[in-house]
Amino acid sequence: MPWKILSAVGERWRFAQAALKQLKSFTALCHAFGISRQCGYKWLRRFHQDGRSGLHNHSRRPRRSPQRTSARWRQAVRRLRQRFPHWGAKKIHARLHRKFPRARLPAVRTITKWLPRLCPMRRRQRHSRRGPRLPLPPLTLSAAPNDVWTVDFKGFFHTADGTRCDPLTVRDLFSRLLLAVRILPHQRQAAVRRVFIGLFRRYGLPKVIRMDNGSPFGSTGAWGLSALSVWWLILGIRVEFIRPGHPEENGAHEQMHRELKRDTARPPAAHPLGQQRRSDRWRRYYNTERPHEALGGRYPSDCYRHSRRRYRGPQPIRYPRGWVVRHVRHNGQIKWQGRMRSIGEAFVGQPVALRRQSAGIYEIYFQQLLLGTLHDRDAGGIRPSKPRRLKT
């Protein structure tokens, strides 16, 4: 109703008083107040019936609801649900029908609708099987070449012939040298491992490799390790994961990705081989021709030196005397005390060691990493460790 005033009730009162005086025709009066004749007759009728109190808005709630469940049956349903908390609407309806065979009961569908509001079921809280909470040191500060290598996949794109390209990039954090830009057809760990074998043979081994938590670098298992990152550990390389959702912890690498995409993929080459050639030319330009501001205007190739740690392949893992060693099978499990216990697919083919912590509890180690604890009363695998990064 288009009453253009602050108080609707007051304006309706003024309208009723003016209508009683009959100084204007009813049509002109309604036009002056900006309402229809139908609306005017409604408010005048309510005024004659209830006086000024009748000018207030009435509730639109129906006076009677024939389909509404009575309070008697709601109380009966609540009592049955409290007595039998696992009964559903069908059982409750059958019980009521047996007790009141001639009564007009609420339908099963009505009882189903009322159950969550009448007597909600309490969900049993699941206690998660928590493993050890371990401190994770801050990210390594690079003070020399090969202290930290950063690795990532630049977002995939398609060449002009429709072939998918996943550029794998590896960079030395201290010198900013771009070690590799390899165009791969997918992000599988076998292809990434072949690229790193070539890099290790050419440049040597770094101390740390830093990456995000995505595949094939990380997983959801113990310490977030994947088969690829476990292989790096066997080679004597420490792995570092940035926090999920924090690409700024690898910001220099992300900034390099923006320039790589701008200069080589807009537009992309005709085919993957042409894209690889274009990326190789850009890598030489980035390392030997482009002055870097963080290096004081020098080129990355001027600041890089090959690592003295040579690549000799995986070395055998040794554990202290007295620890029980088990090899992880092809399904990521070990056999312990006559039962198969899950350790993680990332450690397939690798030896892990068990050290008794207390009665029925054993610590699981891979090298110096505490993967988690194995409890005799648990039916499944280990309770994995949950490392948390220390605040700097």
Beta strands, then each sheet from edge to edge (+ up, - down):
strand 1: 133-136
strand 2: 148-153
strand 3: 157-158
strand 4: 164-172
strand 5: 178-184
strand 6: 208-211
strand 7: 238-241
strand 8: 324-327
strand 9: 333-336
strand 10: 339-342
strand 11: 351-358
strand 12: 361-366
strand 13: 369-375
strand 14: 383-384
strand 15: 386-389
sheet 1: 1+ 15+
sheet 2: 3+ 4- 2+ 6+ 7+
sheet 3: 3+ 4- 5+
sheet 4: 8+ 11- 12+ 13- 14+
sheet 5: 9+ 10-
end
